């Protein structure tokens, strides 16, 4: 009844040291229907819409009405559509670049909400992969804001000193991937 389509496009991070997700599309479909039920999407360099967002393909009259009012209220635009807006056009933000949902979060959602069938031991695998994903995102967030990370560690009692020598860039072939 349900199918899941996941596509990831990767690039090197800003320092050309680590593999980064440039775009991710996770679409949940009802079998035989071309439009997805829900889309979990991420675009690395997006300003608008939010880089990490969910789009729900559903219909709700009140939401269409509010979207239509928003169109009419925009200066010098008036109604920009010749059709009613759709809820699926809304980009609901979800956690930003570092704390966005992982594929495993979507799988847990499908199990919880749609009671999908699972193989024995599935939860242990999903939990391990989620733990791994969150640690990678935490390490990336520390690289994004090392002074903030150092300050938190100091408040926890760690001794943290700024580097005296800038470390050389890591070669792509020396990168350790964190997948088992």
Number of C-alpha atoms within 10 A of each C-alpha: 7 14 11 16 11 13 10 13 11 12 13 13 13 9 8 13 15 17 14 16 16 16 18 19 17 20 20 21 18 14 11 9 9 8 13 21 16 18 22 24 24 26 19 17 11 13 8 8 13 20 20 24 21 22 19 18 15 11 12 9 11 10 14 15 14 12 17 19 13 12 16 15 12 11 7 7 10 13 15 11 11 6 8 12 19 18 18 18 12 16 19 15 17 17 13 14 19 15 14 19 21 16 18 17 15 16 16 17 13 16 13 10 9 10 10 13 8 10 6 8 8 9 13 10 12 16 14 12 19 17 12 15 19 16 13 15 16 15 14 16 16 14 12 12 10 14 13 13 16 17 14 13 13 13 9 9 9 11 10 13 8 9 7 6 6 7 7 6 9 12 10 12 7 8 11 8 9 10 7 6
